[in-house]
Amino acid sequence: MTPQAQNDISALILRLASGALFLAHGWMKVSVFTIPGTVGYFESLGLPGFVAYLTILAELGGGLALILGVATRLVSLALIPVLLGAAWVHSGNGWTFSNEGGGWEFPVFWAVAQVVILIKGAGAYALRIPALNRTLGQFA
């Protein structure tokens, strides 16, 4: 296998795994915690309620975009603050995510994975939308 093929396959695997996790996290906020419950939780942290909606949208839309390989670099860049916010929320619970309330290790690692996706890009196995690719250039 050529180095380029290895790069493309690794980009695909990382995008699919990360995108699936974002979809799962976003869907959990909708179906398990409910949207009003998620808004209430964000407000209990001192954040404005609309941030919960933005987070749900980022996780669901961003997850789908990563899976498809659409605007991959831009999406990864936008998801990094979401993950750093999650690390902040969990920082008081210690390092390991298996701690009561979850620690900060998983969101920080996931943020690093987004940095890798940001650097690698979508790879060859991604949905190509010519107009979007022209508009976003290297961030497509």
N, C-alpha and C positions, 0 to 999 in steps of 0.2 A: 504494500500500500504506500502510495506517495505521501510525502509530508503534507501536501495540500489536501489530499483526501482525508488524512488523519485530522487536520484542522477543521475541515467541513463537517466530518462526522462528530467530532467532539463539540463543535458549536451547536449542532442539532441536538445532541443528547443533553447538553447543559440547558439549552432553550426549552426543550420539552419538559425536563424535570422541574425547572424553575417555574415555568408557566403553569404546569399542573399544580404545583404547590400554591401559587398565587390564586388560581381558581378555587382550590379547596379552602383556602383561608377566607377569601371573599365570600364564597357561598356559605361558609359556616357563620359568618356575621349576619347573613340574610336569613338562613334557614334555622339555625340553632339559637343564636343570641337574639335574633330578629333585628330589624333595622331600628325600631324605637329603643330596644335594649342596648344596641351598639352606640346609638346617639347618647343615651343616658350614661353609658360607661365613659365615653369620651368626655362628656360634660363633668363627670365625677373626677376626672383627672385635671380639670381646669381648662380644658380645650373647648373651643366653640363647637356646637353640635354639627355645624356644616362640615367640619373636618372628618367626621365619621362617614358622611356621604362621599366625600372626596376619596377617602381611603378605600371604601368598598368599590367605588368606580375604578380606582387605580388598580386594585387587586384583580377584579374581574376583567376589566378591559385590558390591563397590562398582561395578565396571564394569557388571555386569548391571543393578543398581539405577539407575545413571545413564542407561543406554540406555532403560530402561523409564520413567524419570522418577518413581521411587518413593523417597520420603523423600530427595529430592534435596539439600536444604540440609544435612540431618543427615549424609548420606553424604559430601558434599563436605567438610564440617567434619572428619569422621573421616579422610579421605584426606590432608588437609594435613600432619599429622605424619609419615605414611608418606613423602610426597614430600620433606619437610625432612630426614628420616632418609636418604633416598637422596642428597640434596644433600650431607649430611655425609660419607657413604661416598665420594662422588666428589670431594669438595673438594680432596683431595691431588693430584688429576690435572690441576688447572688449570681454566680457565674453560670452554673449548669441549668439547662432548660428543664431538667427533670425535678428541679426544686419546686416547692409549693409556689404556685403562681407563675412558674416559668422564669428562668434566668435570662441573661442577655447573650449567651453564647450563640444560639441559633440565629437570631436576627442579625447579629454582627457577621457571622459566617455567610449568611444569605446575602448581605450587602456586599461582601467581598466577591461573591459569585456574580453579582450584578456588575461589579467593576470588570470582572473577566469578560462577561458578555459584552459590555461596553467596548472593551478593547478588541475582542475577537470579531464582533459583528455577527450577522445572521448566518454566515457560511453559504454554501451553494444550495443547500436544501431548505429554501425559504420561498414563500409566496412573493412574487415580484409584481409590484404595481407600478408601471412605468411613470405615471404622473407623480406619484408619491416619491419614487426614487429620484426623479429630477428635482422635485421641490426640496427634499431633505438632503440630497447628496450623500455624503458619507454617514449621515445619521439614519439613513433608511434601513 
